Amino acid sequence: MSEPHTSPSDHYDVIVIGSGPGGGTTAAEVAKTGKRVLLIERGDYLRRERENWDSKSVFAENRYVAEETFYDLNDKPFRPELHFYVGGNSKVYGAALFRLHPTDFTGVQHPGGVSPEWPISYDDLEPYYVKAEHLYWVHGKHGEDPFAGASSQDYAFPPVKHAPRIQELSDGLTKLGLHPFHLPVGVNLVQNDDGTAAHGSACIRCDRVDGFPCLVEAKADSESVVVRPALRANPNLRLLTNTTVTKLLTDTTGRTVTGVATVNTAGEHTTFSADIIVLSAGSILSSALLLASATDTHPGGLGNSSDTVGRHYMRHNNLALIAFSKDRNDTVFQKTLTLNDYYGPSSAWEYPMGNIQMLGKSDDWQVKGQAPKGLGWAPPAAYGIVGKHSMDFWLASEDLPLPTSRVTLRTDGHINLTVQPDNNSEGLKRLRHTFDSMLTDLGMHSQSFERNLYLSKAMDVSATAHQAGTARFGTDSSTSALDTNCKMHDLDNLYVIDGSFMPSIGAVNPTLTIIANALRVSEHITGRLN
């Protein structure tokens, strides 16, 4: 194993750790200043190959899931759903890019407790939401959702049109007195009048969206949208792949991070220094790195005088649900509809329940994976036939930022990820019950059974796609790790720009909020550099 080494050329103005939506966006924005920027990514570029779109490879064999071992509340090992590639987890995300609602910033009462108020308002973040939507190819129409906050500009791209069967579903929900609207989705799509992909469109409206890497590079992942364009446009930006940051290094005062210690896949150890460090490895790994970087000055972990680093981990209360209809569903690109009627208090319940959105269209291996225990024995082809009649939904409800839901390090250096059971879970249960009733009214039942049939799968601790919290921002350094610019209270030059900063998670996918915040904080860092 080589000894750590450094040289004058290893000094940068800014080092960004992690190339996902937070880190990739930040690196691209800061590189526009002409300053030297180093972007460090633990993984490599995700290879374009036939398996990108092979359901068995992706879902049954977990071809693109990192070979990592975490430990849960009971110290039981599990494999988290993490993806170490240029672009991070966005390489396989569903590209659903929602804004949080204005109420999410003001504090929300739930039966399990209060979701806390943010130190910034919806109006503070709104201009950056617009910029993020335009940058990440988001298709949609502001004003369709009557429960949403105001927007100063519409999306740059029109909504992705519903396939005929999804339009029927939308019409049916409307007749029930609900307000379905087009799901805001990030794809590089040009549509014909009938909704099909136009000649020259990068997106071909396929059924390989949720969970799959995009073989035609038409999904708005961080690599495609910001990292590769920034590398082409800015020779001052360097990307270092297959390199893991093992420790953040500080000076003798403990107030300044001087650099990062790294190791690459060849076992070579290198130290890089910088004036400003940006940590964007995701809520779990960012907090783990801060804890692993403890010093005599920071004995509880770097920047952790508040004892909040690693705490308040959130990932939503989630449920994937497949409903079956006697009518065939020949939809290919299904991810076009969503519903927020139960996002806040409603006639159905005095508390918020959450968001309902469509998933990508299920095929044989996906339906087989959702089958209840004891019903997954049949060959995939049988589930493929069943899948022809399926409609696929994602139900998300807010979990609360509990201090006991947290990331810690074992003595052997492995990560313990503790998710408290029954964390504000009543909302999801009620949302499921309410939605089941709606589907029954809309004729969702199986062709083979007289009773209604749904397959559902609750997300366990390994489901880390919507990770947030662990280094919340705030104005009080005794109760938060970061200030309102996402700089650590305890350090002069260390920023955390990923989902870690979020004091609450709302009930929609957090990625657009992470991107918008990255744009906001990048503006601050750019001003500091200048």
C-alpha positions in Angstrom: 0.0 0.0 0.0 1.4 3.4 -1.0 2.1 6.2 1.4 0.0 9.4 1.1 1.6 12.0 -1.2 0.8 15.5 -2.4 2.4 18.1 -4.6 1.7 21.8 -5.3 -0.4 20.8 -8.3 -2.7 19.0 -5.9 -4.0 22.3 -4.4 -7.4 23.5 -5.7 -9.6 26.5 -4.9 -12.6 24.1 -4.3 -12.9 20.4 -3.8 -16.3 18.8 -4.3 -16.8 15.3 -2.9 -19.5 13.4 -4.8 -20.9 13.9 -8.3 -24.6 13.4 -7.7 -27.2 16.1 -8.2 -25.9 18.2 -5.2 -22.2 17.8 -5.9 -22.3 17.7 -9.7 -24.5 20.8 -9.8 -22.2 22.7 -7.4 -19.0 21.7 -9.2 -20.5 22.8 -12.6 -21.6 26.2 -11.1 -18.4 27.0 -9.3 -16.3 26.0 -12.3 -17.8 28.9 -14.2 -15.7 31.2 -12.0 -12.5 29.9 -13.7 -11.1 28.8 -10.3 -9.5 25.4 -10.0 -12.1 22.8 -9.0 -11.6 19.1 -8.3 -14.7 16.9 -8.3 -14.0 13.5 -6.6 -16.2 10.5 -7.3 -16.0 7.2 -5.6 -17.2 5.3 -8.6 -16.6 5.3 -12.4 -18.7 6.1 -15.3 -21.6 3.7 -15.6 -21.0 1.5 -18.6 -23.5 1.7 -21.5 -24.4 -2.0 -22.1 -27.4 -4.1 -22.9 -27.9 -4.9 -19.2 -28.8 -1.2 -18.6 -32.3 -2.1 -19.7 -32.5 -5.7 -18.7 -35.0 -6.1 -15.8 -33.4 -9.3 -14.5 -30.0 -7.7 -14.3 -31.2 -4.5 -12.7 -33.8 -5.8 -10.3 -33.1 -9.5 -9.6 -29.3 -9.4 -9.8 -28.7 -5.8 -8.5 -26.1 -5.3 -11.2 -25.6 -1.6 -10.5 -26.0 -1.6 -6.7 -22.8 -0.9 -4.8 -21.2 -3.8 -3.0 -21.5 -2.3 0.4 -22.5 -3.7 3.8 -24.3 -1.6 6.4 -25.8 -2.8 9.7 -29.3 -2.0 10.9 -31.0 -1.2 14.3 -30.4 -4.8 15.4 -26.9 -4.9 14.0 -28.0 -7.1 11.2 -26.0 -6.7 7.9 -27.8 -5.5 4.8 -26.9 -4.2 1.3 -28.1 -0.5 0.9 -29.4 0.7 -2.4 -26.5 2.9 -3.2 -25.0 3.5 -6.6 -21.3 4.7 -7.0 -21.1 6.2 -10.4 -20.5 9.6 -12.0 -23.9 11.1 -11.4 -24.4 9.2 -8.2 -27.8 7.7 -7.4 -29.4 9.9 -10.1 -28.1 7.4 -12.7 -31.0 5.1 -11.8 -33.5 7.4 -10.2 -37.0 7.9 -11.7 -36.4 11.6 -12.6 -39.5 12.8 -10.7 -38.5 16.3 -9.8 -41.1 17.9 -7.4 -41.0 21.1 -5.4 -41.7 20.9 -1.7 -44.9 22.7 -0.8 -44.8 26.1 1.0 -46.2 24.6 4.2 -43.2 22.2 4.3 -41.0 25.2 5.1 -43.2 26.5 8.0 -43.6 23.4 10.1 -46.3 20.7 9.8 -48.3 19.0 12.5 -48.4 15.2 12.2 -50.0 12.7 14.6 -46.5 11.5 15.4 -45.1 15.0 16.1 -44.2 18.2 14.3 -42.1 18.4 11.1 -39.8 21.4 11.9 -39.8 24.9 10.4 -36.9 25.7 8.0 -34.5 28.6 8.4 -35.4 29.8 4.9 -38.8 30.1 3.2 -40.3 28.7 0.1 -40.0 32.2 -1.5 -36.3 32.2 -0.7 -35.8 28.9 -2.6 -38.4 29.6 -5.4 -36.1 31.3 -7.9 -33.7 28.4 -7.6 -36.5 25.9 -8.1 -37.1 27.6 -11.4 -33.5 27.5 -12.4 -33.2 23.8 -11.3 -36.3 22.9 -13.3 -35.0 24.5 -16.5 -31.5 23.1 -16.0 -32.7 19.5 -15.4 -35.1 19.3 -18.4 -38.2 19.1 -16.2 -41.5 18.7 -18.2 -44.7 19.9 -16.5 -47.3 22.7 -16.1 -47.4 24.9 -13.1 -50.9 25.6 -12.0 -52.3 22.1 -12.6 -51.8 21.2 -9.0 -54.1 23.5 -7.0 -52.3 22.6 -3.7 -48.8 23.7 -4.9 -46.9 26.9 -4.2 -46.7 29.7 -6.6 -44.1 29.7 -9.4 -42.5 32.8 -10.9 -41.9 31.0 -14.2 -43.4 27.9 -15.9 -41.5 24.8 -16.8 -39.3 25.3 -19.9 -40.8 22.1 -21.4 -44.5 21.0 -21.7 -45.9 18.1 -19.7 -45.2 14.6 -21.0 -48.5 13.6 -22.4 -50.4 10.7 -21.0 -50.8 7.4 -22.8 -54.5 6.6 -23.5 -54.8 4.3 -20.5 -53.3 6.8 -18.2 -55.5 9.5 -19.6 -58.5 7.3 -18.7 -57.1 7.0 -15.2 -56.7 10.8 -14.9 -60.3 11.3 -16.2 -61.6 8.8 -13.7 -59.8 10.4 -10.7 -61.2 13.8 -11.8 -64.7 12.4 -11.8 -64.1 11.3 -8.2 -63.5 15.0 -7.4 -59.7 14.7 -7.2 -57.0 16.8 -8.9 -54.5 14.6 -10.8 -51.8 16.5 -12.7 -48.9 15.8 -14.9 -45.9 14.4 -13.0 -42.9 16.8 -13.3 -40.3 14.5 -14.9 -36.8 15.3 -16.1 -36.2 13.8 -19.6 -34.7 15.2 -22.8 -37.9 14.7 -24.8 -39.4 16.3 -27.9 -43.0 15.2 -28.5 -45.2 14.9 -31.5 -48.8 16.1 -31.2 -49.9 12.6 -30.3 -47.3 12.4 -27.5 -44.9 10.1 -29.3 -41.3 10.9 -29.3 -40.5 13.2 -32.3 -37.6 12.6 -34.7 -34.4 13.7 -33.1 -35.7 13.4 -29.6 -33.1 11.9 -27.2 -35.9 10.3 -25.1 -37.8 7.6 -26.9 -40.6 7.2 -24.2 -39.6 3.7 -23.2 -40.5 1.7 -20.1 -37.0 1.7 -18.7 -37.2 4.8 -16.4 -37.5 3.8 -12.7 -34.5 2.0 -11.5 -32.8 1.7 -14.9 -29.7 3.6 -16.2 -30.7 5.4 -19.4 -29.0 3.7 -22.3 -29.8 6.7 -24.7 -28.6 9.3 -22.0 -32.0 11.0 -22.1 -32.8 11.0 -18.4 -31.9 14.1 -16.5 -29.2 12.6 -14.3 -26.3 14.7 -12.9 -23.7 13.2 -15.3 -25.7 14.0 -18.4 -27.1 17.4 -17.3 -24.2 19.1 -15.5 -21.0 17.0 -15.1 -20.1 16.2 -18.7 -21.2 19.6 -20.1 -19.1 21.4 -17.4 -16.1 19.2 -18.1 -16.3 20.2 -21.8 -16.8 23.9 -21.1 -14.3 24.4 -18.2 -10.7 23.1 -18.5 -10.3 24.3 -14.9 -12.6 21.5 -13.7 -11.0 18.1 -13.0 -13.0 14.9 -12.4 -11.3 12.2 -10.4 -13.1 8.8 -10.5 -12.7 5.6 -8.6 -11.4 7.6 -5.6 -12.8 7.5 -2.1 -12.3 10.3 0.4 -11.3 8.6 3.7 -10.8 11.6 5.9 -11.2 15.4 6.0 -8.0 17.0 7.3 -8.0 20.1 9.5 -5.3 22.6 10.7 -4.1 23.0 14.2 -6.9 25.3 15.2 -9.6 22.9 14.1 -11.4 25.8 12.3 -10.3 25.1 8.8 -10.3 22.0 6.6 -7.0 22.0 4.8 -7.7 19.1 2.5 -8.8 15.5 1.9 -7.1 12.1 2.2 -8.1 9.7 -0.6 -7.5 6.2 -1.8 -8.2 4.9 -5.3 -9.1 1.5 -6.5 -5.4 0.7 -7.1 -4.7 1.3 -3.4 -2.8 4.6 -4.0 -3.2 7.2 -1.2 -3.2 10.8 -2.1 -3.9 14.1 -0.2 -5.4 17.0 -2.0 -5.7 20.5 -0.5 -8.2 23.3 -1.2 -9.4 26.6 0.1 -13.0 25.4 0.2 -14.3 21.9 0.6 -17.8 20.8 -0.4 -19.2 17.5 0.9 -21.9 16.0 -1.3 -21.7 12.3 -0.8 -25.3 11.8 0.2 -26.9 12.1 3.7 -25.5 8.7 4.8 -22.0 8.8 3.5 -21.5 12.5 4.2 -22.3 12.2 7.8 -20.2 9.0 8.1 -17.2 10.9 6.7 -17.7 13.7 9.1 -17.8 11.2 12.0 -14.8 9.4 10.7 -12.8 12.7 10.6 -13.0 13.2 14.3 -10.0 15.0 15.9 -9.0 16.1 19.4 -10.7 19.4 18.6 -13.8 17.7 17.2 -14.0 14.5 19.3 -17.6 13.7 18.3 -17.0 14.1 14.6 -16.0 17.0 12.4 -18.3 19.9 12.9 -20.4 18.0 15.4 -20.4 20.2 18.6 -24.2 20.2 18.3 -24.3 16.4 18.4 -26.6 16.5 15.3 -24.3 15.0 12.7 -25.7 11.6 11.7 -29.0 12.3 13.4 -32.5 13.1 12.0 -32.1 10.7 9.1 -35.2 10.5 6.8 -36.1 8.5 3.8 -39.9 8.8 3.6 -42.5 6.2 4.5 -42.8 4.6 1.1 -45.0 1.9 -0.6 -44.8 0.6 -4.1 -48.2 -0.7 -5.2 -49.2 -2.6 -8.3 -53.0 -2.6 -9.1 -54.5 -4.9 -11.6 -57.4 -4.1 -14.0 -59.5 -6.4 -16.2 -58.5 -4.0 -19.0 -55.1 -4.3 -20.5 -52.6 -1.6 -19.9 -50.4 -1.3 -22.9 -48.8 1.9 -21.7 -45.0 2.1 -22.3 -44.0 5.4 -20.7 -46.3 5.3 -17.7 -44.6 7.9 -15.4 -46.8 10.9 -16.2 -49.4 11.3 -13.5 -49.4 12.3 -9.8 -51.9 13.4 -7.1 -51.5 15.7 -4.1 -55.1 15.9 -2.8 -53.9 14.2 0.4 -50.6 16.0 0.7 -52.0 18.2 3.5 -55.0 17.9 5.8 -58.1 16.9 3.9 -61.7 15.7 4.3 -60.2 12.2 4.5 -58.0 13.0 7.6 -57.1 16.0 9.7 -53.4 15.3 9.2 -51.3 15.1 6.0 -51.1 11.7 4.3 -48.8 12.2 1.3 -48.2 12.0 -2.4 -49.3 9.4 -5.0 -47.5 9.1 -8.3 -47.1 6.6 -11.1 -44.1 4.4 -11.4 -42.5 3.1 -14.6 -44.3 0.2 -16.2 -43.7 -3.1 -14.5 -42.6 -6.2 -16.4 -42.1 -9.8 -15.5 -39.2 -9.5 -13.1 -40.6 -6.4 -11.4 -44.0 -8.0 -10.8 -42.3 -11.2 -9.5 -40.2 -9.1 -7.1 -43.4 -7.4 -5.7 -45.2 -10.7 -5.2 -46.1 -11.5 -1.6 -44.1 -14.2 0.2 -45.1 -17.6 -1.1 -46.4 -16.3 -4.4 -43.0 -15.6 -6.0 -42.3 -19.2 -7.1 -43.7 -19.0 -10.6 -41.4 -18.4 -13.7 -41.1 -14.7 -14.8 -43.2 -15.3 -17.9 -46.3 -15.8 -15.8 -45.8 -12.5 -14.0 -45.2 -10.9 -17.4 -48.8 -11.9 -18.4 -50.1 -10.5 -15.2 -48.1 -7.3 -15.8 -50.0 -6.6 -19.0 -52.9 -5.7 -16.7 -51.0 -3.8 -14.1 -50.8 -0.1 -13.2 -47.9 0.9 -10.9 -47.9 3.5 -8.2 -45.6 5.0 -5.6 -47.1 6.2 -2.3 -45.0 8.5 -0.2 -45.7 9.9 3.3 -43.5 12.0 5.5 -41.3 10.5 8.2 -40.2 12.7 11.0 -36.6 13.7 11.7 -36.0 11.7 14.9 -32.7 12.1 16.7 -32.6 8.3 17.1 -32.9 7.7 13.4 -29.3 8.1 12.7 -26.0 7.1 11.1 -23.2 5.9 13.4 -19.9 4.1 12.9 -19.1 0.7 14.3 -15.7 0.0 15.9 -14.7 -1.8 12.6 -15.5 1.3 10.6 -18.7 0.0 9.0 -21.9 2.1 9.0 -24.8 1.5 11.3 -28.0 2.9 9.8 -30.8 3.1 12.4 -34.3 3.6 11.2 -36.9 3.8 13.9 -40.0 1.6 13.2 -43.4 3.2 13.0 -42.1 6.7 12.5 -45.2 8.7 11.8 -46.4 5.7 9.8 -50.2 6.2 10.2 -50.3 8.6 7.3 -49.0 6.0 4.8 -51.5 3.4 6.1 -54.4 5.8 5.6 -53.1 6.9 2.2 -53.0 3.3 1.1 -56.5 2.6 2.4 -57.9 5.7 0.7 -56.2 4.9 -2.5 -57.4 1.3 -2.5 -60.9 2.6 -2.3 -60.3 4.9 -5.2 -58.9 2.1 -7.3 -61.9 -0.1 -6.5 -64.2 2.7 -7.7 -62.1 2.8 -10.9 -62.5 -0.9 -11.7 -59.0 -2.0 -10.6 -59.4 -5.8 -10.0 -57.7 -8.9 -11.3 -58.8 -10.8 -14.4 -58.3 -14.1 -12.5 -60.1 -13.2 -9.2 -63.4 -11.7 -8.3 -61.9 -9.9 -5.4 -59.7 -6.8 -5.9 -56.0 -7.6 -6.1 -53.1 -5.4 -5.4 -49.4 -6.3 -4.8 -47.5 -3.9 -2.6 -44.0 -3.7 -1.1 -43.1 -1.5 1.8 -39.5 -0.1 1.8 -37.2 -1.5 4.4 -34.0 0.1 5.8 -32.1 -0.8 2.6 -34.2 1.7 0.6 -32.0 4.7 0.6 -33.1 6.5 -2.6 -34.7 9.4 -0.8 -32.1 9.9 2.0 -32.2 13.3 3.7 -31.2 14.8 7.1 -28.1 14.0 9.2 -26.5 17.5 9.0 -29.5 19.9 9.2 -29.1 23.6 8.6 -30.3 26.3 11.0 -29.5 29.5 12.7 -28.8 28.0 16.1 -25.4 26.2 16.3 -26.5 24.2 19.3 -29.3 22.5 17.4 -28.0 22.4 13.8 -24.7 21.4 12.1 -24.9 23.9 9.2 -25.7 27.6 8.9 -28.2 28.9 6.4 -25.6 28.8 3.6 -24.9 25.2 4.4 -21.5 26.0 5.8 -20.7 24.0 9.0 -21.1 26.2 12.1 -17.8 24.9 13.6 -15.6 25.3 10.5 -14.8 28.3 8.2 -14.6 26.5 4.8 -16.6 23.3 4.9 -20.0 23.1 3.2 -22.4 20.2 3.0 -24.5 20.3 -0.2 -26.7 17.2 -0.5 -29.9 16.0 1.2 -28.1 16.2 4.6 -29.1 19.9 5.0 -32.9 19.2 5.0 -34.6 19.7 8.4 -37.7 17.8 7.0 -38.4 15.9 3.9 -42.0 16.6 3.0 -43.8 13.9 1.0 -42.3 14.2 -2.4 -39.0 13.1 -4.0 -36.2 15.4 -2.5 -33.9 15.7 -5.6 -35.2 18.9 -7.0 -34.9 20.6 -3.6 -31.3 19.3 -3.4 -30.5 20.7 -6.8 -32.2 24.1 -6.1 -30.3 24.4 -2.8 -27.0 23.5 -4.6 -27.7 26.4 -7.0 -28.4 28.7 -4.1 -25.3 27.8 -2.1 -23.1 27.7 -5.2 -24.1 31.4 -5.7 -22.8 32.1 -2.2 -19.6 30.2 -2.7 -19.0 31.9 -6.1 -19.3 35.3 -4.3 -16.9 34.1 -1.7 -14.3 33.0 -4.3 -14.6 36.4 -6.1 
